[in-house]
């Protein structure tokens, strides 16, 4: 038997996640059930949750404030990867 639940989600995150779930052939409900089953089986969150270190926190602040950002394309990344 299924039960209907109401949860509040960030609309942008929900939309992006639904696109990914669609590619995987999953509905949002099926994906939530997969997550909840993993929580039940592992008796905890099924991925690591960590507090970012100071450097990562600083970078995240910069991004949110639009500081120290560089524009680059996928082709730039591919070129960088080939030379590394």
Secondary structure, DSSP 8 states (H G I E B T S, - for coil): ----------HHHHHHHHHHHHHTT--HHHHHHHHHHHHHHHTS-SS------HHHHHHHHHHHHT-S-----HHHHHHHHHH-
